[in-house]
Amino acid sequence: MGVEKRNEIEAIVKPAVEKAGFDLEGLQVTKAGRRLLVRVQVDKDGGISLDDVAVASKACSGALDAAETTGGPFADDAYTLEVSSPGVDRPLTEPRHWRRNIGRLVAVHIGEEPVTGRVVAASERGIELEVDGESRSATYAELGSGKVQIELK
């Protein structure tokens, strides 16, 4: 799918998602037979509920329908819209991702060093991890993308 069409769809969907109170965390547009499949991932502080997914879906659908009245990106293609939350396998790359995972065990590289620890705090500047009972701080510039580790209790 062309980058132009994806960017055009993002320009329609992102403001609608943000107005509904969510962050747009991912947008994927692929061809599925004669239709386009538009996959939107949304999140917010505190996580996303099924009701939130329904609200975000309605906001995206409304924005895309409104764009159609002015010859939007689907003038020649029908589409299917899927709205979901990012899975736990989403890489932690933004300050808000780290903030939303305070208390969780994560694996990350600090510089060249692989580290696994629990996120204790996250600010606009960086994070604090508890690694083997010791506090470890890092700025976002020092961090690679983090990955939440699944813990079975």
C-alpha positions in Angstrom: 0.0 0.0 0.0 1.3 3.4 -0.9 2.8 5.7 1.7 0.7 8.6 0.3 -2.6 6.8 1.0 -1.4 5.8 4.5 -0.4 9.4 5.3 -3.8 10.6 3.9 -5.7 8.2 6.1 -3.5 9.1 9.2 -4.3 12.8 8.6 -8.0 11.9 8.9 -7.8 9.4 11.7 -5.3 10.9 14.1 -7.2 14.1 14.9 -10.4 12.0 15.5 -8.6 9.6 17.8 -7.0 12.4 19.8 -10.3 14.3 20.1 -11.8 11.2 21.5 -9.1 11.2 24.2 -6.7 8.5 22.9 -3.2 8.3 21.3 -2.8 6.9 17.9 -0.2 4.2 18.4 -0.3 2.5 15.1 -1.9 2.6 11.6 -1.5 0.0 9.0 -3.2 0.0 5.6 -3.1 -3.2 3.5 -4.9 -4.5 0.4 -7.3 -7.4 1.2 -8.8 -8.5 -2.0 -10.9 -5.7 -3.4 -11.0 -3.9 -0.1 -8.5 -2.0 2.0 -7.9 -3.1 5.5 -7.3 -0.2 7.9 -5.9 -1.3 11.2 -5.8 1.4 13.9 -4.1 0.9 17.3 -5.1 3.3 20.1 -4.0 3.6 23.7 -4.3 6.0 26.7 -3.0 6.3 30.2 -4.6 3.6 32.3 -5.1 1.3 29.3 -7.9 0.7 26.9 -11.2 -1.1 27.6 -13.6 -2.6 25.1 -15.8 0.4 25.6 -12.8 2.6 24.7 -12.2 0.6 21.5 -15.8 1.1 20.5 -15.5 4.9 21.1 -12.3 5.1 19.1 -13.8 2.9 16.3 -16.8 5.2 16.1 -14.6 8.3 16.0 -12.4 6.8 13.2 -15.4 5.6 11.2 -17.1 9.0 11.5 -14.0 10.9 10.4 -13.4 8.5 7.4 -17.1 8.8 6.4 -16.9 12.6 6.6 -13.8 12.6 4.5 -15.7 10.6 1.9 -18.1 13.4 1.3 -15.2 15.4 0.0 -13.6 12.7 -2.2 -11.5 11.1 0.6 -9.0 8.2 0.3 -11.6 5.6 -0.4 -13.1 7.1 -3.5 -12.0 4.0 -5.5 -11.8 1.4 -2.7 -14.1 0.0 -0.1 -12.5 -0.5 3.3 -12.7 -2.5 6.5 -11.8 -0.8 9.7 -10.2 -2.6 12.7 -9.5 -0.7 15.9 -7.6 -2.4 18.8 -5.1 -1.7 21.5 -1.4 -2.4 21.0 -0.4 -5.8 22.3 2.2 -6.3 25.1 4.7 -7.1 22.4 4.6 -3.5 21.2 8.1 -2.0 21.7 8.4 0.8 24.3 9.8 3.7 22.4 8.0 6.8 23.6 8.0 8.4 27.1 4.2 7.6 27.4 4.9 3.9 26.6 7.3 3.7 29.6 4.9 5.7 31.8 2.1 3.3 31.0 4.2 0.3 32.0 5.4 1.4 35.5 5.4 -1.7 37.7 6.1 -4.1 34.8 9.2 -6.1 34.1 11.0 -5.0 30.9 14.0 -5.9 28.9 15.9 -3.1 27.3 19.4 -2.1 26.2 21.0 0.8 28.1 23.7 1.8 25.7 25.2 -1.6 24.6 24.2 -3.4 27.9 21.2 -5.6 27.9 19.2 -5.0 31.2 16.0 -6.6 32.6 14.3 -4.7 35.4 11.1 -3.4 36.7 10.0 0.1 35.6 9.8 2.2 38.9 9.3 5.7 37.3 9.2 7.4 34.0 9.5 11.1 33.4 9.8 13.3 30.3 13.6 12.8 30.5 14.1 9.1 31.2 13.2 6.1 33.3 14.2 4.5 36.6 14.4 0.7 36.7 14.9 -1.7 39.7 17.5 -4.2 38.6 18.3 -7.0 41.0 17.2 -4.8 44.0 19.3 -1.8 42.8 18.0 1.4 41.2 19.2 2.2 37.7 18.4 5.4 35.8 18.6 6.1 32.1 17.7 8.9 29.7 15.6 8.1 26.7 18.6 8.9 24.5 20.5 6.0 26.2 17.7 3.5 25.9 16.9 1.1 23.1 13.3 0.1 22.6 12.0 -1.8 25.6 9.9 -5.0 25.7 7.5 -5.9 28.4 8.3 -9.3 29.9 5.4 -11.6 30.5 5.2 -12.7 34.2 3.2 -15.7 35.2 2.1 -15.5 38.8 
